[in-house]
Amino acid sequence: RDYMVSSEWALPPQFENGIVPEDLLSNKYGHRVHFWNLRERRNIQTIDLGANHQMALEVRPAHDPVKEYGFIGVVVDTTNLEGSIWTWWREDGKFHCEKTATIPPEAAAKD
């Protein structure tokens, strides 16, 4: 298929010693997905998931290599603290992204 999908999620100071809560709540982590032409080594499209969808960590292609879709895991939505899974796909040469599942927030156990 000659393309690659990558995400962005943080600068080294934002994860080396753990998440920086102030940066997270200020929407300073990554929230875009990039599509690259491998042969030409250039970005062909970027999709912004929205500033509140912080830390787009995982990019997982479909298990079937002839399928042109995959999934992206987003750690947190800063408006309500839920996580989400997004589906990306290519149609007529253009990439698309859509939120397809949400994971409700859960309180951490008190220790």
DANOR-V137766 format. One record per backbone hydrogen bond with DSSP energy under -1.0 kcal/mol. CO is the residue of the C=O (numbers start at 1). NH is the residue of the N-H. If there is no record, write none. Layout:
co-><CO CO>
nh-><NH NH>
This chain:
co-><2 4 6 9 11 12 12 15 20 21 23 24 30 31 32 33 34 35 35 36 37 37 42 45 47 50 52 52 54 55 55 58 60 64 68 69 70 71 72 73 74 76 77 77 82 83 84 85 85 86 87 88 89 91 94 96 98 101 103>
nh-><38 36 34 30 14 15 16 18 24 25 28 27 55 49 8 47 6 44 45 4 41 42 37 35 33 53 54 78 76 57 75 73 71 67 90 62 88 60 86 57 84 54 80 81 77 103 74 100 101 72 98 70 96 94 91 89 87 85 83>
